[in-house]
């Protein structure tokens, strides 16, 4: 549904295009439970503070990457789980790459999520800790 916007942003020079359920205020309207809104925005606040960014959301999973971004990051050395997208955002920040956000609809259907929110939260905290210890800068510098 938003693919044209994603492609346009990549064509205009974005290195990462992330869909955000919070741009335009659609998260609650789309059925996101209040506890998930609070948890998402709490983590997002902390991430923006730690990483020096200003994103509306880090956790939608709706991401696209430019070829240049994929070539610049040794993504094989990143997580193979849900925090991969966060690590790519961190790498883009370190490299000074352009990150665009687009509003996406929030759709909560009847399917069950298999993501453990407690473990995911700790994984996010782990990425923040690795960032603060310079892990990603060293990775990108080839050390």
BAROVEX-189803 format. One record per residue (C-alpha): residue number from 1; x, y, z. Coordinates in Angstrom, 1 decimal, decimal comma. Example, Ala and Ser with C-alpha at 12.3 -4.5 7.8 and 13.67 -1.06 7.14 Angstrom:
residues 2
k=1 u=12,3 v=-4,5 w=7,8
k=2 u=13,7 v=-1,1 w=7,1
***
This chain:
residues 143
k=1 u=0,0 v=0,0 w=0,0
k=2 u=2,9 v=2,4 w=0,7
k=3 u=5,4 v=0,9 w=-1,7
k=4 u=5,3 v=3,9 w=-4,1
k=5 u=6,2 v=6,2 w=-1,2
k=6 u=9,1 v=3,9 w=-0,1
k=7 u=10,5 v=3,8 w=-3,7
k=8 u=10,1 v=7,6 w=-4,1
k=9 u=12,0 v=8,2 w=-0,9
k=10 u=14,8 v=5,8 w=-1,9
k=11 u=15,0 v=7,4 w=-5,3
k=12 u=15,2 v=10,8 w=-3,6
k=13 u=18,3 v=9,7 w=-1,7
k=14 u=17,1 v=8,0 w=1,5
k=15 u=19,3 v=5,2 w=2,7
k=16 u=16,7 v=3,8 w=5,0
k=17 u=12,9 v=4,2 w=4,7
k=18 u=11,0 v=3,2 w=7,8
k=19 u=7,3 v=3,0 w=8,2
k=20 u=5,9 v=4,5 w=11,3
k=21 u=2,5 v=3,7 w=12,9
k=22 u=2,8 v=6,9 w=15,0
k=23 u=3,1 v=9,5 w=12,3
k=24 u=-0,4 v=10,8 w=11,8
k=25 u=-1,6 v=9,3 w=15,0
k=26 u=-2,8 v=6,0 w=13,6
k=27 u=-1,5 v=3,6 w=16,2
k=28 u=-4,4 v=3,6 w=18,5
k=29 u=-6,9 v=4,1 w=15,7
k=30 u=-5,6 v=1,0 w=14,0
k=31 u=-6,1 v=-1,1 w=17,1
k=32 u=-2,7 v=-1,1 w=18,7
k=33 u=-3,3 v=-2,0 w=22,4
k=34 u=-2,6 v=0,9 w=24,8
k=35 u=0,1 v=-1,1 w=26,7
k=36 u=2,0 v=-1,6 w=23,4
k=37 u=1,7 v=2,1 w=22,5
k=38 u=3,1 v=3,0 w=25,9
k=39 u=5,9 v=0,4 w=25,7
k=40 u=6,8 v=1,4 w=22,1
k=41 u=6,9 v=5,1 w=22,8
k=42 u=8,8 v=4,6 w=26,0
k=43 u=11,5 v=2,6 w=24,2
k=44 u=11,5 v=5,0 w=21,3
k=45 u=12,1 v=7,9 w=23,7
k=46 u=15,0 v=6,1 w=25,3
k=47 u=16,5 v=5,2 w=21,9
k=48 u=16,2 v=8,8 w=20,5
k=49 u=17,9 v=10,0 w=23,7
k=50 u=20,8 v=7,4 w=23,5
k=51 u=21,3 v=7,5 w=19,7
k=52 u=20,8 v=11,2 w=19,3
k=53 u=18,0 v=10,7 w=16,8
k=54 u=14,4 v=12,0 w=16,4
k=55 u=12,4 v=9,1 w=15,0
k=56 u=8,7 v=8,7 w=15,6
k=57 u=9,2 v=4,9 w=16,0
k=58 u=11,9 v=2,3 w=15,9
k=59 u=9,8 v=-0,8 w=16,0
k=60 u=7,4 v=-1,2 w=13,1
k=61 u=9,5 v=-3,7 w=11,1
k=62 u=8,4 v=-1,9 w=7,9
k=63 u=11,9 v=-1,1 w=6,5
k=64 u=13,6 v=-0,6 w=3,2
k=65 u=17,3 v=-0,1 w=2,6
k=66 u=19,2 v=1,4 w=-0,3
k=67 u=21,8 v=-0,7 w=-2,1
k=68 u=24,4 v=1,8 w=-0,9
k=69 u=23,3 v=1,3 w=2,7
k=70 u=23,5 v=-2,5 w=2,4
k=71 u=27,0 v=-2,2 w=0,8
k=72 u=28,2 v=0,1 w=3,6
k=73 u=27,2 v=-2,1 w=6,6
k=74 u=28,5 v=-5,6 w=7,3
k=75 u=25,0 v=-6,7 w=8,1
k=76 u=26,1 v=-10,3 w=8,3
k=77 u=27,7 v=-9,3 w=11,6
k=78 u=24,4 v=-7,9 w=13,0
k=79 u=21,5 v=-9,7 w=14,7
k=80 u=19,4 v=-12,3 w=12,9
k=81 u=16,4 v=-11,4 w=15,0
k=82 u=13,9 v=-8,5 w=15,4
k=83 u=16,6 v=-6,1 w=16,6
k=84 u=18,4 v=-6,2 w=13,1
k=85 u=16,4 v=-3,2 w=11,9
k=86 u=17,4 v=-1,2 w=15,0
k=87 u=21,0 v=-2,1 w=14,4
k=88 u=20,8 v=-0,9 w=10,8
k=89 u=19,3 v=2,4 w=12,0
k=90 u=22,2 v=2,8 w=14,5
k=91 u=24,7 v=2,1 w=11,7
k=92 u=23,0 v=4,6 w=9,4
k=93 u=23,2 v=7,2 w=12,2
k=94 u=26,9 v=6,5 w=12,7
k=95 u=27,6 v=6,7 w=9,0
k=96 u=25,6 v=9,9 w=8,6
k=97 u=23,1 v=8,3 w=6,3
k=98 u=19,7 v=9,6 w=5,5
k=99 u=16,7 v=8,0 w=7,3
k=100 u=13,2 v=8,9 w=6,1
k=101 u=10,0 v=7,9 w=7,9
k=102 u=6,6 v=7,5 w=6,2
k=103 u=3,3 v=7,1 w=7,9
k=104 u=1,9 v=3,5 w=7,6
k=105 u=-1,4 v=2,2 w=8,7
k=106 u=-1,7 v=0,2 w=11,9
k=107 u=-3,5 v=-3,1 w=11,5
k=108 u=-4,0 v=-5,4 w=14,3
k=109 u=-5,7 v=-8,6 w=13,2
k=110 u=-6,5 v=-11,8 w=15,0
k=111 u=-3,1 v=-13,4 w=14,5
k=112 u=-0,9 v=-14,0 w=17,5
k=113 u=2,5 v=-12,5 w=17,8
k=114 u=5,3 v=-14,9 w=18,8
k=115 u=7,6 v=-12,0 w=19,8
k=116 u=8,3 v=-12,1 w=23,5
k=117 u=8,0 v=-8,4 w=24,5
k=118 u=10,2 v=-8,7 w=27,6
k=119 u=13,0 v=-10,4 w=25,7
k=120 u=12,7 v=-7,9 w=22,8
k=121 u=12,9 v=-5,0 w=25,3
k=122 u=16,1 v=-6,4 w=26,8
k=123 u=17,5 v=-6,9 w=23,2
k=124 u=16,8 v=-3,2 w=22,5
k=125 u=18,6 v=-2,3 w=25,8
k=126 u=21,5 v=-4,5 w=24,7
k=127 u=21,8 v=-2,6 w=21,4
k=128 u=21,8 v=0,7 w=23,3
k=129 u=24,6 v=-0,7 w=25,6
k=130 u=26,6 v=-1,9 w=22,6
k=131 u=26,2 v=1,5 w=21,0
k=132 u=27,4 v=3,3 w=24,1
k=133 u=30,4 v=1,1 w=24,3
k=134 u=31,4 v=1,9 w=20,7
k=135 u=30,6 v=-1,6 w=19,3
k=136 u=28,9 v=-0,4 w=16,1
k=137 u=31,6 v=2,3 w=15,3
k=138 u=34,3 v=-0,4 w=15,6
k=139 u=32,3 v=-2,8 w=13,4
k=140 u=31,9 v=-0,1 w=10,8
k=141 u=35,5 v=0,9 w=11,0
k=142 u=36,5 v=-2,7 w=10,3
k=143 u=38,2 v=-3,4 w=13,6
***
